[in-house]
Amino acid sequence: MGSLDFRKKARLKRKRRIRKALSGTNERPRLTVFRSARHIYAQIINDVNGQTVVSASSMEKAVKAQDRFESKVKAADYIGKLIGERAIEKGIKKVVFDRNGYMYHGRVKAVSDGAREAGLEF
């Protein structure tokens, strides 16, 4: 249990360091990713207003109604495409990507790739 606490503290430390440089504006909001053991969540946040503009997660009914995904990475790719489509509907073309302290591979990378496929620019 001790190593889990260490991992979480290390991620939060990386998150704070990254967030010092990143901020979502009206023209370019922040796309942030949260990864749990079973699910993936993505939000587009306008930090000026402190407001979540668009969100998508693997917990939504629309996503759960899909056939089971082959892997968590495939589900993350779908979430990326979903949030990209929703953002474009709201008129958001460009975002700043916040990996939230996670390494940029696997599910986190899949979300960003899916969002790029949907038409978002990073």
C-alpha positions as a printed NumPy array, in Angstrom:
array([[  0.   ,   0.   ,   0.   ],
       [  2.917,   2.33 ,   0.641],
       [  4.106,   2.285,  -2.99 ],
       [  0.617,   3.275,  -4.164],
       [  0.729,   6.34 ,  -1.953],
       [  4.157,   7.16 ,  -3.342],
       [  2.917,   6.827,  -6.947],
       [ -0.061,   9.061,  -6.321],
       [  2.081,  11.684,  -4.58 ],
       [  4.589,  11.593,  -7.439],
       [  1.813,  12.04 , -10.028],
       [  0.323,  14.952,  -8.099],
       [  3.776,  16.534,  -7.869],
       [  4.204,  16.196, -11.661],
       [  0.677,  17.561, -12.143],
       [  1.446,  20.701, -10.113],
       [  4.689,  21.244, -12.035],
       [  2.925,  20.894, -15.412],
       [ -0.055,  23.054, -14.425],
       [  2.234,  25.983, -13.592],
       [  2.881,  26.354, -17.323],
       [ -0.564,  25.353, -18.666],
       [ -3.738,  27.381, -18.542],
       [ -6.916,  27.231, -20.595],
       [ -8.066,  30.505, -22.131],
       [-11.229,  31.524, -23.968],
       [ -9.509,  31.021, -27.351],
       [ -7.631,  27.879, -26.347],
       [ -9.192,  25.918, -23.455],
       [ -7.436,  23.059, -21.649],
       [ -8.177,  19.414, -22.491],
       [ -7.45 ,  17.401, -19.362],
       [ -7.475,  13.63 , -18.905],
       [ -8.105,  11.633, -15.743],
       [ -7.41 ,   7.935, -15.709],
       [ -8.705,   5.521, -13.086],
       [ -8.137,   1.795, -12.953],
       [-11.297,   1.033, -14.973],
       [-12.424,   4.26 , -16.61 ],
       [-11.164,   7.314, -18.468],
       [-12.489,  10.861, -18.21 ],
       [-11.772,  13.885, -20.405],
       [-12.818,  17.506, -19.915],
       [-12.295,  20.727, -21.804],
       [-11.936,  23.51 , -19.251],
       [-11.877,  27.293, -19.602],
       [ -9.631,  28.324, -16.695],
       [-10.444,  32.031, -17.094],
       [-14.088,  31.397, -16.158],
       [-13.339,  28.258, -14.128],
       [-15.885,  26.412, -16.226],
       [-16.037,  22.956, -17.8  ],
       [-17.122,  23.49 , -21.394],
       [-17.302,  19.877, -22.626],
       [-16.796,  16.507, -20.971],
       [-16.838,  12.828, -21.893],
       [-16.171,   9.656, -19.938],
       [-16.407,   5.899, -20.193],
       [-19.105,   6.049, -17.488],
       [-21.713,   7.699, -19.752],
       [-24.774,   5.756, -20.849],
       [-23.988,   6.448, -24.517],
       [-20.558,   4.875, -24.134],
       [-21.773,   1.942, -22.061],
       [-24.434,   1.258, -24.721],
       [-21.597,   0.549, -27.2  ],
       [-20.387,  -3.01 , -27.59 ],
       [-17.637,  -3.85 , -25.128],
       [-14.306,  -2.409, -26.222],
       [-11.412,  -4.769, -26.918],
       [ -9.249,  -2.903, -24.441],
       [ -9.125,   0.169, -22.231],
       [ -6.959,   1.855, -24.874],
       [ -9.711,   1.407, -27.503],
       [-12.226,   2.887, -25.067],
       [ -9.89 ,   5.851, -24.46 ],
       [ -9.578,   6.412, -28.214],
       [-13.377,   6.473, -28.475],
       [-13.596,   8.98 , -25.603],
       [-11.048,  11.177, -27.404],
       [-13.13 ,  11.138, -30.585],
       [-16.286,  11.834, -28.587],
       [-14.831,  14.843, -26.777],
       [-13.372,  16.14 , -30.044],
       [-16.763,  15.975, -31.76 ],
       [-18.49 ,  17.667, -28.825],
       [-15.862,  20.42 , -28.733],
       [-16.224,  21.152, -32.433],
       [-20.018,  21.363, -31.983],
       [-19.36 ,  24.051, -29.326],
       [-17.044,  25.925, -31.715],
       [-13.739,  24.903, -30.099],
       [-10.998,  24.083, -32.614],
       [ -7.759,  24.545, -30.634],
       [ -6.942,  23.245, -27.159],
       [ -4.001,  22.904, -24.791],
       [ -3.431,  19.264, -23.752],
       [ -3.008,  18.571, -20.028],
       [ -1.85 ,  15.013, -19.377],
       [ -2.55 ,  15.565, -15.674],
       [  0.782,  14.137, -14.509],
       [  0.368,  10.82 , -16.346],
       [  2.964,   9.542, -18.788],
       [  2.075,  10.308, -22.396],
       [  1.439,   6.783, -23.668],
       [ -1.283,   4.164, -23.582],
       [ -4.708,   5.497, -22.651],
       [ -3.619,   9.129, -22.279],
       [ -2.067,   9.115, -25.757],
       [ -5.154,   7.345, -27.155],
       [ -7.413,  10.149, -25.891],
       [ -5.233,  12.794, -27.554],
       [ -5.021,  10.816, -30.812],
       [ -8.798,  10.368, -30.872],
       [ -9.347,  14.085, -30.264],
       [ -6.936,  14.943, -33.088],
       [ -8.775,  12.549, -35.433],
       [-12.033,  14.328, -34.582],
       [-10.481,  17.637, -35.684],
       [ -9.049,  19.28 , -32.556],
       [ -5.695,  21.044, -32.874],
       [ -3.144,  20.923, -30.056]])
